[in-house]
C-alpha cells in the first residue's frame, strides 16, 4: 500500500497525543513503514510547525521514541533524515515553552549516543545560544566562536539572494490570488490526485507481484537443483546395478557352459552301450577292494540320474567337476570304460573326466 504525506498527517491528527500508548503506537506504525521514512518525516515536520504547543511536545516525544527504537533495531534511515531537520526544530523549541524538554532530549541523546557528534554539537550550540548568557557565559562564548568559525560568506550571500527573489515574487503577486482559484480546475486537480494515487497503488501491487514471482522462481530453481542432484545420484546407483547385473550374467553364462559340458558328458555315457569297444566292461573283481559289491553294482541309469540331479543343484567348474549333496555314507565307484570317476567326499559326490 502506498503511503502519502496526507495519510501520515491523518494519523498524527487522529492519534498523536502526549500519552505513552499514543507515542508507542505511532512510533511502531512509522517504523513498520520505514520504506516511506522521507514521507513520514516531511509530514512530521509540517505537523510540528502547524501544531499547538501541546502537540509540538507530543511531536518531540514521538521523535525521541522513533529514534531510540530505530537504534535498538540497528537501523539509521529515520535518524539520518531527522538530522537534516533538527536545527530548525530545536530553534523553535528552545525559544518557547518547550525549551526544558529540548534540553532533556539533548542530554538523553548524548548519554545514549542516539545521533553522531556533529548533530549533537549543532543542537548543543542552539541550546546554549538561546539560553541566558549569565547562566553559562563560557559555553555561550564557545558556541558563538564555533558559529563564527564555521560561517560561510558565500553560502550566506546565496541564501540572501534566494530570499530576495522570493520576496519580490510575493510582493508582486496579486493579493487576491486566493479568490481567483478556478473551482473546475481545482476539482480536476483533485481528481488527478486521486487517479495518481490509484495508479501508484496499482504500480505498487505490480511491484509486489513481481517480487512474489521472483521469490517463487527462486524456490523453483532450488527444487530443480535438488531434483538434479537426486537424478545424478540415481544415475550412479543404477550404473553400479548394471555393472553387477553384467557380472552375474557372465557368471550364469559360465555356469551354462559348464552345464552343457556336463550334459554332453552324460550323453557320451548314455551312448556307451552302443559302442563295440565297451562290450566287455571291467570285471567287478578289478575294482578297488574297499568298494563293496553292492555299491559298485549300482545300475547305470541310476548313476546317470544321480549325476544329472547333482549337476542341476550344484555349480560345475571349468574342469567339469560337480559336487552332489547326498547321504553321509562313503561311496566310491569307477566307470573305467567311459573314463568317468565318481566319488563322495565330506558328504558330496564328485565326478570328473579322466585322462
C-alpha atoms as a printed R data frame, in Angstrom:
    type eleno elety resid chain resno       x        y       z
1   ATOM     1    CA   UNK     A     1   0.000    0.000   0.000
2   ATOM     2    CA   UNK     A     2   1.274    3.461  -0.925
3   ATOM     3    CA   UNK     A     3   1.789    5.891   1.961
4   ATOM     4    CA   UNK     A     4   1.269    9.565   1.115
5   ATOM     5    CA   UNK     A     5   2.001   12.610   3.225
6   ATOM     6    CA   UNK     A     6  -1.699   13.235   3.756
7   ATOM     7    CA   UNK     A     7  -2.106    9.734   5.170
8   ATOM     8    CA   UNK     A     8   0.617   10.382   7.735
9   ATOM     9    CA   UNK     A     9  -0.924   13.741   8.677
10  ATOM    10    CA   UNK     A    10  -4.247   11.995   9.227
11  ATOM    11    CA   UNK     A    11  -2.542    9.580  11.606
12  ATOM    12    CA   UNK     A    12  -0.978   12.449  13.544
13  ATOM    13    CA   UNK     A    13  -4.228   14.438  13.712
14  ATOM    14    CA   UNK     A    14  -6.285   11.483  14.905
15  ATOM    15    CA   UNK     A    15  -3.877    9.600  17.160
16  ATOM    16    CA   UNK     A    16  -0.996   11.786  18.345
17  ATOM    17    CA   UNK     A    17  -1.043   12.867  21.992
18  ATOM    18    CA   UNK     A    18   1.385   13.005  24.912
19  ATOM    19    CA   UNK     A    19   0.196    9.660  26.339
20  ATOM    20    CA   UNK     A    20   2.606    6.743  26.304
21  ATOM    21    CA   UNK     A    21   0.213    4.492  24.384
22  ATOM    22    CA   UNK     A    22  -0.227    7.075  21.649
23  ATOM    23    CA   UNK     A    23   3.519    7.673  21.299
24  ATOM    24    CA   UNK     A    24   4.349    3.953  21.283
25  ATOM    25    CA   UNK     A    25   1.619    3.081  18.789
26  ATOM    26    CA   UNK     A    26   2.557    5.800  16.308
27  ATOM    27    CA   UNK     A    27   6.261    5.057  16.690
28  ATOM    28    CA   UNK     A    28   5.739    1.397  15.780
29  ATOM    29    CA   UNK     A    29   3.420    2.413  12.941
30  ATOM    30    CA   UNK     A    30   6.144    4.628  11.475
31  ATOM    31    CA   UNK     A    31   8.934    2.063  11.892
32  ATOM    32    CA   UNK     A    32   6.853   -0.607  10.180
33  ATOM    33    CA   UNK     A    33   6.744    1.701   7.140
34  ATOM    34    CA   UNK     A    34  10.419    2.586   7.108
35  ATOM    35    CA   UNK     A    35  10.500    2.443   3.293
36  ATOM    36    CA   UNK     A    36   8.412    5.657   3.367
37  ATOM    37    CA   UNK     A    37  10.585    7.338   6.012
38  ATOM    38    CA   UNK     A    38  11.083   10.508   3.948
39  ATOM    39    CA   UNK     A    39   7.305   10.931   3.501
40  ATOM    40    CA   UNK     A    40   6.683   10.342   7.215
41  ATOM    41    CA   UNK     A    41   9.371   12.815   8.307
42  ATOM    42    CA   UNK     A    42   8.116   15.527   5.912
43  ATOM    43    CA   UNK     A    43   4.644   15.088   7.360
44  ATOM    44    CA   UNK     A    44   6.060   15.182  10.900
45  ATOM    45    CA   UNK     A    45   7.955   18.387  10.096
46  ATOM    46    CA   UNK     A    46   4.869   20.075   8.639
47  ATOM    47    CA   UNK     A    47   2.717   18.973  11.565
48  ATOM    48    CA   UNK     A    48   5.251   20.213  14.135
49  ATOM    49    CA   UNK     A    49   5.271   23.798  12.847
50  ATOM    50    CA   UNK     A    50   1.495   23.979  12.426
51  ATOM    51    CA   UNK     A    51   0.558   22.375  15.765
52  ATOM    52    CA   UNK     A    52  -0.161   23.844  19.169
53  ATOM    53    CA   UNK     A    53   2.367   23.784  21.993
54  ATOM    54    CA   UNK     A    54   0.962   20.551  23.429
55  ATOM    55    CA   UNK     A    55   1.004   18.840  20.031
56  ATOM    56    CA   UNK     A    56   4.581   20.018  19.404
57  ATOM    57    CA   UNK     A    57   5.569   18.432  22.716
58  ATOM    58    CA   UNK     A    58   3.942   15.192  21.530
59  ATOM    59    CA   UNK     A    59   5.922   15.505  18.286
60  ATOM    60    CA   UNK     A    60   9.167   15.729  20.266
61  ATOM    61    CA   UNK     A    61   8.191   12.646  22.282
62  ATOM    62    CA   UNK     A    62   7.403   10.802  19.045
63  ATOM    63    CA   UNK     A    63  10.719   11.899  17.512
64  ATOM    64    CA   UNK     A    64  12.616   10.578  20.543
65  ATOM    65    CA   UNK     A    65  10.743    7.256  20.618
66  ATOM    66    CA   UNK     A    66  11.251    6.605  16.890
67  ATOM    67    CA   UNK     A    67  14.983    7.354  17.097
68  ATOM    68    CA   UNK     A    68  15.559    5.164  20.154
69  ATOM    69    CA   UNK     A    69  13.573    2.218  18.797
70  ATOM    70    CA   UNK     A    70  15.359    2.501  15.474
71  ATOM    71    CA   UNK     A    71  18.745    2.474  17.234
72  ATOM    72    CA   UNK     A    72  17.702   -0.719  19.063
73  ATOM    73    CA   UNK     A    73  16.970   -2.282  15.647
74  ATOM    74    CA   UNK     A    74  20.375   -1.199  14.252
75  ATOM    75    CA   UNK     A    75  18.749    0.948  11.562
76  ATOM    76    CA   UNK     A    76  19.571    4.543  10.597
77  ATOM    77    CA   UNK     A    77  17.156    5.786   7.911
78  ATOM    78    CA   UNK     A    78  14.907    7.783  10.255
79  ATOM    79    CA   UNK     A    79  17.763    9.300  12.250
80  ATOM    80    CA   UNK     A    80  19.648   10.324   9.126
81  ATOM    81    CA   UNK     A    81  16.543   12.028   7.738
82  ATOM    82    CA   UNK     A    82  15.601   13.632  11.071
83  ATOM    83    CA   UNK     A    83  19.140   15.044  11.436
84  ATOM    84    CA   UNK     A    84  18.523   17.389   8.490
85  ATOM    85    CA   UNK     A    85  15.520   18.948  10.297
86  ATOM    86    CA   UNK     A    86  16.752   19.099  13.898
87  ATOM    87    CA   UNK     A    87  18.341   22.544  13.530
88  ATOM    88    CA   UNK     A    88  15.045   24.303  12.848
89  ATOM    89    CA   UNK     A    89  13.109   22.091  15.283
90  ATOM    90    CA   UNK     A    90  15.369   22.930  18.228
91  ATOM    91    CA   UNK     A    91  15.492   26.601  17.257
92  ATOM    92    CA   UNK     A    92  11.700   26.631  17.558
93  ATOM    93    CA   UNK     A    93  11.603   24.509  20.710
94  ATOM    94    CA   UNK     A    94  14.352   26.290  22.649
95  ATOM    95    CA   UNK     A    95  12.878   29.769  22.165
96  ATOM    96    CA   UNK     A    96   9.444   28.828  23.509
97  ATOM    97    CA   UNK     A    97   7.757   26.754  26.166
98  ATOM    98    CA   UNK     A    98   9.446   23.537  25.094
99  ATOM    99    CA   UNK     A    99  12.995   24.573  25.994
100 ATOM   100    CA   UNK     A   100  13.208   22.345  29.082
101 ATOM   101    CA   UNK     A   101  12.022   19.325  27.094
102 ATOM   102    CA   UNK     A   102  14.531   20.118  24.336
103 ATOM   103    CA   UNK     A   103  17.365   20.283  26.882
104 ATOM   104    CA   UNK     A   104  16.290   16.935  28.359
105 ATOM   105    CA   UNK     A   105  16.255   15.374  24.898
106 ATOM   106    CA   UNK     A   106  19.766   16.660  24.216
107 ATOM   107    CA   UNK     A   107  21.123   15.161  27.457
108 ATOM   108    CA   UNK     A   108  19.375   11.856  26.776
109 ATOM   109    CA   UNK     A   109  20.726   11.649  23.239
110 ATOM   110    CA   UNK     A   110  24.241   12.455  24.447
111 ATOM   111    CA   UNK     A   111  24.097    9.686  27.065
112 ATOM   112    CA   UNK     A   112  22.715    7.043  24.715
113 ATOM   113    CA   UNK     A   113  24.531    8.301  21.598
114 ATOM   114    CA   UNK     A   114  21.383    8.419  19.504
115 ATOM   115    CA   UNK     A   115  22.992   10.795  16.965
116 ATOM   116    CA   UNK     A   116  26.598   11.331  15.939
117 ATOM   117    CA   UNK     A   117  28.734   14.068  17.495
118 ATOM   118    CA   UNK     A   118  28.277   16.532  14.628
119 ATOM   119    CA   UNK     A   119  24.486   16.550  15.009
120 ATOM   120    CA   UNK     A   120  24.722   16.791  18.798
121 ATOM   121    CA   UNK     A   121  27.188   19.699  18.537
122 ATOM   122    CA   UNK     A   122  24.728   21.650  16.385
123 ATOM   123    CA   UNK     A   123  21.879   21.027  18.843
124 ATOM   124    CA   UNK     A   124  24.105   21.924  21.794
125 ATOM   125    CA   UNK     A   125  25.080   25.236  20.152
126 ATOM   126    CA   UNK     A   126  21.414   26.083  19.632
127 ATOM   127    CA   UNK     A   127  20.528   25.252  23.240
128 ATOM   128    CA   UNK     A   128  23.409   27.342  24.562
129 ATOM   129    CA   UNK     A   129  22.842   30.248  22.165
130 ATOM   130    CA   UNK     A   130  19.150   30.535  23.010
131 ATOM   131    CA   UNK     A   131  19.736   30.404  26.773
132 ATOM   132    CA   UNK     A   132  20.679   33.143  29.214
133 ATOM   133    CA   UNK     A   133  24.246   34.435  28.939
134 ATOM   134    CA   UNK     A   134  24.523   34.881  32.676
135 ATOM   135    CA   UNK     A   135  23.845   31.183  33.264
136 ATOM   136    CA   UNK     A   136  26.793   29.909  31.293
137 ATOM   137    CA   UNK     A   137  28.880   32.654  29.724
138 ATOM   138    CA   UNK     A   138  31.773   30.344  28.882
139 ATOM   139    CA   UNK     A   139  29.628   27.900  26.929
140 ATOM   140    CA   UNK     A   140  27.833   30.762  25.215
141 ATOM   141    CA   UNK     A   141  31.118   32.325  24.060
142 ATOM   142    CA   UNK     A   142  32.348   28.940  22.884
143 ATOM   143    CA   UNK     A   143  29.167   28.460  20.855
144 ATOM   144    CA   UNK     A   144  29.491   31.912  19.323
145 ATOM   145    CA   UNK     A   145  33.101   31.250  18.341
146 ATOM   146    CA   UNK     A   146  32.114   27.950  16.761
147 ATOM   147    CA   UNK     A   147  29.331   29.579  14.742
148 ATOM   148    CA   UNK     A   148  31.702   32.347  13.634
149 ATOM   149    CA   UNK     A   149  34.406   29.874  12.688
150 ATOM   150    CA   UNK     A   150  32.024   27.821  10.548
151 ATOM   151    CA   UNK     A   151  30.388   30.855   8.925
152 ATOM   152    CA   UNK     A   152  30.405   30.647   5.113
153 ATOM   153    CA   UNK     A   153  30.035   34.071   3.488
154 ATOM   154    CA   UNK     A   154  29.306   32.755   0.010
155 ATOM   155    CA   UNK     A   155  26.573   30.446   1.294
156 ATOM   156    CA   UNK     A   156  25.101   33.310   3.304
157 ATOM   157    CA   UNK     A   157  25.018   35.583   0.229
158 ATOM   158    CA   UNK     A   158  23.334   32.849  -1.822
159 ATOM   159    CA   UNK     A   159  20.679   32.478   0.840
160 ATOM   160    CA   UNK     A   160  20.045   36.230   0.857
161 ATOM   161    CA   UNK     A   161  19.682   36.293  -2.914
162 ATOM   162    CA   UNK     A   162  17.217   33.417  -2.799
163 ATOM   163    CA   UNK     A   163  15.243   35.174  -0.094
164 ATOM   164    CA   UNK     A   164  15.217   38.378  -2.153
165 ATOM   165    CA   UNK     A   165  13.822   36.542  -5.182
166 ATOM   166    CA   UNK     A   166  11.029   35.019  -3.157
167 ATOM   167    CA   UNK     A   167  10.279   38.331  -1.508
168 ATOM   168    CA   UNK     A   168   9.992   40.089  -4.861
169 ATOM   169    CA   UNK     A   169   7.780   37.311  -6.176
170 ATOM   170    CA   UNK     A   170   5.342   37.511  -3.286
171 ATOM   171    CA   UNK     A   171   5.274   41.306  -3.252
172 ATOM   172    CA   UNK     A   172   4.477   41.415  -6.955
173 ATOM   173    CA   UNK     A   173   1.826   38.711  -6.688
174 ATOM   174    CA   UNK     A   174  -1.823   39.622  -6.710
175 ATOM   175    CA   UNK     A   175  -3.117   39.823  -3.130
176 ATOM   176    CA   UNK     A   176  -6.456   38.453  -4.320
177 ATOM   177    CA   UNK     A   177  -4.827   35.271  -5.596
178 ATOM   178    CA   UNK     A   178  -6.849   33.097  -3.254
179 ATOM   179    CA   UNK     A   179 -10.126   34.407  -4.628
180 ATOM   180    CA   UNK     A   180  -9.095   33.698  -8.233
181 ATOM   181    CA   UNK     A   181  -8.949   29.911  -7.926
182 ATOM   182    CA   UNK     A   182 -10.814   28.149 -10.702
183 ATOM   183    CA   UNK     A   183 -13.129   25.687  -8.979
184 ATOM   184    CA   UNK     A   184 -13.309   23.438 -12.036
185 ATOM   185    CA   UNK     A   185  -9.545   23.387 -12.345
186 ATOM   186    CA   UNK     A   186  -9.265   22.647  -8.637
187 ATOM   187    CA   UNK     A   187 -11.696   19.704  -8.954
188 ATOM   188    CA   UNK     A   188  -9.706   18.375 -11.898
189 ATOM   189    CA   UNK     A   189  -6.542   18.620  -9.855
190 ATOM   190    CA   UNK     A   190  -8.181   16.700  -7.023
191 ATOM   191    CA   UNK     A   191  -9.368   14.043  -9.460
192 ATOM   192    CA   UNK     A   192  -5.894   13.822 -10.921
193 ATOM   193    CA   UNK     A   193  -4.562   13.392  -7.415
194 ATOM   194    CA   UNK     A   194  -6.983   10.538  -6.747
195 ATOM   195    CA   UNK     A   195  -6.132    8.973 -10.098
196 ATOM   196    CA   UNK     A   196  -2.442    9.259  -9.353
197 ATOM   197    CA   UNK     A   197  -2.993    7.544  -6.014
198 ATOM   198    CA   UNK     A   198  -4.837    4.756  -7.832
199 ATOM   199    CA   UNK     A   199  -2.076    4.421 -10.424
200 ATOM   200    CA   UNK     A   200   0.579    4.411  -7.753
201 ATOM   201    CA   UNK     A   201  -1.346    1.771  -5.806
202 ATOM   202    CA   UNK     A   202  -1.597   -0.399  -8.935
203 ATOM   203    CA   UNK     A   203   2.087    0.091  -9.627
204 ATOM   204    CA   UNK     A   204   2.927   -0.981  -6.093
205 ATOM   205    CA   UNK     A   205   0.705   -4.049  -6.462
206 ATOM   206    CA   UNK     A   206   2.517   -4.942  -9.679
207 ATOM   207    CA   UNK     A   207   5.834   -4.493  -7.924
208 ATOM   208    CA   UNK     A   208   4.710   -6.777  -5.086
209 ATOM   209    CA   UNK     A   209   3.511   -9.345  -7.638
210 ATOM   210    CA   UNK     A   210   6.856   -9.178  -9.400
211 ATOM   211    CA   UNK     A   211   8.752   -9.709  -6.133
212 ATOM   212    CA   UNK     A   212   6.473  -12.640  -5.298
213 ATOM   213    CA   UNK     A   213   7.079  -14.126  -8.746
214 ATOM   214    CA   UNK     A   214  10.832  -13.783  -8.269
215 ATOM   215    CA   UNK     A   215  10.600  -15.465  -4.858
216 ATOM   216    CA   UNK     A   216   8.568  -18.334  -6.346
217 ATOM   217    CA   UNK     A   217  11.031  -18.674  -9.207
218 ATOM   218    CA   UNK     A   218  13.922  -18.806  -6.742
219 ATOM   219    CA   UNK     A   219  12.143  -21.591  -4.840
220 ATOM   220    CA   UNK     A   220  11.552  -23.401  -8.157
221 ATOM   221    CA   UNK     A   221  15.249  -23.201  -9.018
222 ATOM   222    CA   UNK     A   222  16.199  -24.596  -5.609
223 ATOM   223    CA   UNK     A   223  13.807  -27.521  -6.084
224 ATOM   224    CA   UNK     A   224  15.133  -28.153  -9.597
225 ATOM   225    CA   UNK     A   225  18.702  -28.226  -8.278
226 ATOM   226    CA   UNK     A   226  17.677  -30.749  -5.611
227 ATOM   227    CA   UNK     A   227  15.956  -32.879  -8.262
228 ATOM   228    CA   UNK     A   228  19.045  -32.723 -10.481
229 ATOM   229    CA   UNK     A   229  21.264  -33.881  -7.616
230 ATOM   230    CA   UNK     A   230  18.938  -36.790  -6.902
231 ATOM   231    CA   UNK     A   231  18.888  -37.741 -10.589
232 ATOM   232    CA   UNK     A   232  22.686  -37.760 -10.663
233 ATOM   233    CA   UNK     A   233  22.797  -39.980  -7.568
234 ATOM   234    CA   UNK     A   234  20.226  -42.317  -9.179
235 ATOM   235    CA   UNK     A   235  22.329  -42.442 -12.350
236 ATOM   236    CA   UNK     A   236  25.396  -43.544 -10.376
237 ATOM   237    CA   UNK     A   237  23.347  -46.093  -8.403
238 ATOM   238    CA   UNK     A   238  21.736  -47.714 -11.437
239 ATOM   239    CA   UNK     A   239  25.053  -47.661 -13.262
240 ATOM   240    CA   UNK     A   240  26.546  -49.756 -10.479
241 ATOM   241    CA   UNK     A   241  23.493  -52.006 -10.549
242 ATOM   242    CA   UNK     A   242  24.058  -52.519 -14.277
243 ATOM   243    CA   UNK     A   243  27.678  -53.477 -13.642
244 ATOM   244    CA   UNK     A   244  26.595  -56.000 -11.015
245 ATOM   245    CA   UNK     A   245  23.968  -57.435 -13.386
246 ATOM   246    CA   UNK     A   246  26.624  -57.859 -16.060
247 ATOM   247    CA   UNK     A   247  28.875  -59.687 -13.591
248 ATOM   248    CA   UNK     A   248  26.018  -62.003 -12.572
249 ATOM   249    CA   UNK     A   249  25.126  -62.535 -16.232
250 ATOM   250    CA   UNK     A   250  28.703  -63.571 -17.016
251 ATOM   251    CA   UNK     A   251  28.631  -65.971 -14.072
252 ATOM   252    CA   UNK     A   252  25.444  -67.569 -15.347
253 ATOM   253    CA   UNK     A   253  26.955  -67.898 -18.815
254 ATOM   254    CA   UNK     A   254  29.943  -69.710 -17.332
255 ATOM   255    CA   UNK     A   255  27.542  -71.910 -15.394
256 ATOM   256    CA   UNK     A   256  25.575  -72.581 -18.599
257 ATOM   257    CA   UNK     A   257  28.731  -73.558 -20.475
258 ATOM   258    CA   UNK     A   258  29.779  -75.881 -17.678
259 ATOM   259    CA   UNK     A   259  26.316  -77.401 -17.580
260 ATOM   260    CA   UNK     A   260  26.439  -78.013 -21.325
261 ATOM   261    CA   UNK     A   261  29.731  -79.801 -20.831
262 ATOM   262    CA   UNK     A   262  28.150  -81.984 -18.153
263 ATOM   263    CA   UNK     A   263  25.150  -82.750 -20.372
264 ATOM   264    CA   UNK     A   264  27.468  -83.675 -23.216
265 ATOM   265    CA   UNK     A   265  29.372  -85.968 -20.884
266 ATOM   266    CA   UNK     A   266  26.098  -87.559 -19.836
267 ATOM   267    CA   UNK     A   267  25.163  -88.132 -23.463
268 ATOM   268    CA   UNK     A   268  28.528  -89.740 -24.057
269 ATOM   269    CA   UNK     A   269  27.952  -92.017 -21.082
270 ATOM   270    CA   UNK     A   270  24.461  -92.873 -22.321
271 ATOM   271    CA   UNK     A   271  25.839  -93.965 -25.670
272 ATOM   272    CA   UNK     A   272  28.301  -96.384 -24.098
273 ATOM   273    CA   UNK     A   273  26.014  -99.354 -24.602
274 ATOM   274    CA   UNK     A   274  26.088  -98.842 -28.368
275 ATOM   275    CA   UNK     A   275  29.878  -98.845 -28.669
276 ATOM   276    CA   UNK     A   276  31.505 -102.185 -29.556
277 ATOM   277    CA   UNK     A   277  34.708 -101.481 -27.671
278 ATOM   278    CA   UNK     A   278  32.773 -101.304 -24.426
279 ATOM   279    CA   UNK     A   279  31.135 -104.754 -24.766
280 ATOM   280    CA   UNK     A   280  33.475 -106.188 -22.124
281 ATOM   281    CA   UNK     A   281  33.299 -103.937 -19.113
282 ATOM   282    CA   UNK     A   282  35.843 -104.166 -16.342
283 ATOM   283    CA   UNK     A   283  35.069 -107.093 -14.054
284 ATOM   284    CA   UNK     A   284  33.848 -106.322 -10.634
285 ATOM   285    CA   UNK     A   285  36.829 -108.112  -9.170
286 ATOM   286    CA   UNK     A   286  39.115 -105.483 -10.751
287 ATOM   287    CA   UNK     A   287  37.584 -102.676  -8.717
288 ATOM   288    CA   UNK     A   288  39.350 -101.403  -5.587
289 ATOM   289    CA   UNK     A   289  38.995 -103.725  -2.632
290 ATOM   290    CA   UNK     A   290  37.452 -101.068  -0.350
291 ATOM   291    CA   UNK     A   291  34.294 -100.847  -2.535
292 ATOM   292    CA   UNK     A   292  31.631 -103.414  -1.804
293 ATOM   293    CA   UNK     A   293  29.844 -105.445  -4.460
294 ATOM   294    CA   UNK     A   294  26.509 -103.762  -3.769
295 ATOM   295    CA   UNK     A   295  27.996 -100.250  -4.066
296 ATOM   296    CA   UNK     A   296  29.635 -100.952  -7.384
297 ATOM   297    CA   UNK     A   297  26.639 -102.699  -8.897
298 ATOM   298    CA   UNK     A   298  24.535  -99.527  -8.997
299 ATOM   299    CA   UNK     A   299  22.638  -99.554 -12.300
300 ATOM   300    CA   UNK     A   300  23.945  -97.234 -14.991
301 ATOM   301    CA   UNK     A   301  20.581  -95.463 -15.332
302 ATOM   302    CA   UNK     A   302  20.602  -94.714 -11.606
303 ATOM   303    CA   UNK     A   303  24.155  -93.383 -11.831
304 ATOM   304    CA   UNK     A   304  23.193  -91.073 -14.673
305 ATOM   305    CA   UNK     A   305  20.151  -89.846 -12.785
306 ATOM   306    CA   UNK     A   306  22.283  -89.070  -9.735
307 ATOM   307    CA   UNK     A   307  24.859  -87.194 -11.798
308 ATOM   308    CA   UNK     A   308  22.239  -85.117 -13.682
309 ATOM   309    CA   UNK     A   309  20.491  -84.239 -10.400
310 ATOM   310    CA   UNK     A   310  23.799  -83.167  -8.934
311 ATOM   311    CA   UNK     A   311  24.542  -81.023 -11.978
312 ATOM   312    CA   UNK     A   312  21.208  -79.229 -11.633
313 ATOM   313    CA   UNK     A   313  21.752  -78.440  -7.931
314 ATOM   314    CA   UNK     A   314  25.412  -77.555  -7.821
315 ATOM   315    CA   UNK     A   315  27.926  -75.374  -9.686
316 ATOM   316    CA   UNK     A   316  30.242  -77.017 -12.214
317 ATOM   317    CA   UNK     A   317  33.701  -75.548 -12.628
318 ATOM   318    CA   UNK     A   318  35.795  -75.447 -15.792
319 ATOM   319    CA   UNK     A   319  37.335  -78.866 -15.038
320 ATOM   320    CA   UNK     A   320  33.759  -80.244 -15.265
321 ATOM   321    CA   UNK     A   321  33.624  -81.180 -11.597
322 ATOM   322    CA   UNK     A   322  30.298  -81.254  -9.701
323 ATOM   323    CA   UNK     A   323  29.505  -81.679  -6.008
324 ATOM   324    CA   UNK     A   324  26.368  -83.647  -5.098
325 ATOM   325    CA   UNK     A   325  24.958  -83.284  -1.618
326 ATOM   326    CA   UNK     A   326  23.631  -86.755  -0.751
327 ATOM   327    CA   UNK     A   327  23.845  -89.045   2.332
328 ATOM   328    CA   UNK     A   328  26.728  -89.162   4.796
329 ATOM   329    CA   UNK     A   329  27.834  -92.649   3.628
330 ATOM   330    CA   UNK     A   330  31.024  -93.044   1.589
331 ATOM   331    CA   UNK     A   331  30.607  -94.306  -1.978
332 ATOM   332    CA   UNK     A   332  33.342  -94.846  -4.475
333 ATOM   333    CA   UNK     A   333  32.948  -96.366  -7.907
334 ATOM   334    CA   UNK     A   334  34.752  -96.073 -11.165
335 ATOM   335    CA   UNK     A   335  33.454  -96.239 -14.651
336 ATOM   336    CA   UNK     A   336  36.752  -97.087 -16.133
337 ATOM   337    CA   UNK     A   337  35.447  -97.877 -19.589
338 ATOM   338    CA   UNK     A   338  33.884  -94.430 -20.048
339 ATOM   339    CA   UNK     A   339  36.696  -92.593 -18.231
340 ATOM   340    CA   UNK     A   340  34.311  -91.093 -15.618
341 ATOM   341    CA   UNK     A   341  35.231  -91.167 -11.945
342 ATOM   342    CA   UNK     A   342  32.535  -90.680  -9.262
343 ATOM   343    CA   UNK     A   343  33.343  -90.424  -5.570
344 ATOM   344    CA   UNK     A   344  31.962  -88.886  -2.362
345 ATOM   345    CA   UNK     A   345  33.981  -86.582  -0.180
346 ATOM   346    CA   UNK     A   346  32.664  -84.895   3.001
347 ATOM   347    CA   UNK     A   347  29.064  -85.663   2.130
348 ATOM   348    CA   UNK     A   348  29.364  -84.644  -1.549
349 ATOM   349    CA   UNK     A   349  29.538  -86.751  -4.712
350 ATOM   350    CA   UNK     A   350  32.290  -85.570  -7.060
351 ATOM   351    CA   UNK     A   351  32.581  -86.615 -10.663
352 ATOM   352    CA   UNK     A   352  35.352  -85.763 -13.164
353 ATOM   353    CA   UNK     A   353  36.544  -86.764 -16.583
354 ATOM   354    CA   UNK     A   354  39.607  -88.925 -16.523
355 ATOM   355    CA   UNK     A   355  42.653  -88.727 -18.790
